[in-house]
Amino acid sequence: MNGYNTPALKRDLANYFSGYVDGEGCFSVSFSKRSKLLVGWEVKPSFCVGQNFDRREVLDLMHQYFSCGHIRRDWGDRTLKYEVRKLDDLLNKVIPHFKQYPLKSAKQRDFLQFAEICEKISKLEHRKKKTLRKIMRDAYTMNGSGKRKRSLETLFKSLEKKI
């Protein structure tokens, strides 16, 4: 990474990012109805960090550090978000970082579930109803203060209808 040439500086920055994500980040898994898919649902993992516009530098540094994802405006809360959605980047860049530099709050539990879900998706296990039900259940236990468009029961009922 440019400007951080010594191992000590890289380690300090890595620890800083983990602490920052502990407060301002989110590991989440969302589900989108897709009737053409075998089980009827698309599974979308995401790592996201929010910040006000006047503190964008931190998001730019994270974007540079992870070498993936993008920064976007969030019109809902008028902030900027650094977000990584590509499974390969999550598995090979984001997840290894947080395994090496763990979170210190209860968010660590969400991260571990997130990492497990990403691993299942990489093995295509989300294409089986039984595993998808577990992924859905696990995802709904993450981010207790987060909002969901559909209830878990609605997802489960939809799975039962899909042949």
N, C-alpha and C positions, 0 to 999 in steps of 0.2 A: 504494500500500500504506500502510495507516495507520501513523503513527509514523515513517515513513521518507520525509520530505518532500523532502529535497535529493537531487540526482543523485549526489553523492558518497556519501551513506549508502546509497542503493539499489545503487550499484556495489559498495561494500564488502560489503554483504549478499549480492549475487549471486556475488561471488568467494568469499565464505565458504561459500556453499552448494555451489559447484562443488568446493571443496577437501574439504568434508565428504562429499559423494557419492563423491569419489575414494577415500575410506577406508571408508565405511559403506554405499555405495549399490550398486545392481545394475540393469543393463539386461538383460532376458532375454526370450526368446520361447519359449513352451511350445506343445504340440500336444495336442489332445484328440480322441479318436476320435469321429467323428460320421457314422454310416452314411448319414444322410439328405442330407449335403452331397455335392456333385458329385464331389469328390476324396476324400471320406471323412475329412477332418481339418479341425478348426478351428484356426486360427492365432491365438495370444493373446500380443501383446506387453505387457510390463509394465516400469514403472520403479518401483523400491522402495528405501526407505532404512530401515534398522533402528536401533533404539536401546533402551537399557534404560529401564524405567519412570521412574526418577528423573531422566532427562534428556529428558523428553517435550517440553520447551519448544522444542527445535530442530525437532522434527517439526511442532509447531503453527505455528511461524514459516514453515516450508517450505509447509505446507498453505495458509497465508494468502498467501504470496508467489506461488505458482503458481495459486491460486484454482481448484483442481480436486483430484480424488482423494479419498482418505479415510485415516484412521488406524485401524488394527485391531490386535488382539492376535494374536501368533503363539505359539500354545500349544506348538509344537515346541521353540522355543528360549527361551521365556518373555520375549519382548521385545515392543516395539511396532513396527509397520511403517507408514510413510507410503507409500501406493501409488497409482499412476495407471495405469489400464488402458484408459480410453476413448481410442480411436484419435484422435479429433478433438483431445482435450486433449494427447495426446502430440505430435501434429504441429504444433499451434499454440501450445503453451505450453512444454512440457518440452524438445523438440528445439531450438527456437530459442534457449532459454536456454543450452544446452550448446554450441551453435555459437558464440554470442557470448562465452561464458565457458568455454573448453575445459578439459577435465580434463588433468592433468599426468602421469598414470601410464599404464601399458599399458591401463588401462580405457578410454582414449580410443578405442582400436581397436574395443573392444566397442561403444562408443557409436556410432561411425560405421557399423558393421554394423547395429546396431539401427535407426538413422535410415533407412538404405537399405531395410531390411525393412519398416518402417512405411510408407515411400513406396510400395513395391510393393503392400502391402495396400490402401492408399488408391486405387490404380489397378486393384484387383481382380485383380492378376496372380497372387495366391496361389490362384486358382481354376483355374489351368492346371498340369497335372502337372509339366511341365518347370521352370517357375518355382518351384513349391512344393518340388521337390527341391533347388533351389539355396537357397531360403530355409531349408529344414531343415538343409542342409549348413552354411550360414553360422551359423545359430543354434547348432549343435553345436560350433562353434569358439569361441563366446563363453563367458566365465565358466569357464575351465578347471578351477577347483576346485569347480564346482557339481555337483549330482546330477541325474541324469535317470532317469525311470521306465523308459524304453524305450531300446534302442540305436538308433542311426541306421539300421542295417541292417534292424531290425524295421519302422521307418517306411517305408523304401524298399520292402520286400517287400509291405507292406500297400498301397502305392500301385500296385504292379504288379497286384494282385488286383482293384482297383477298376476297373470298366468306365467 
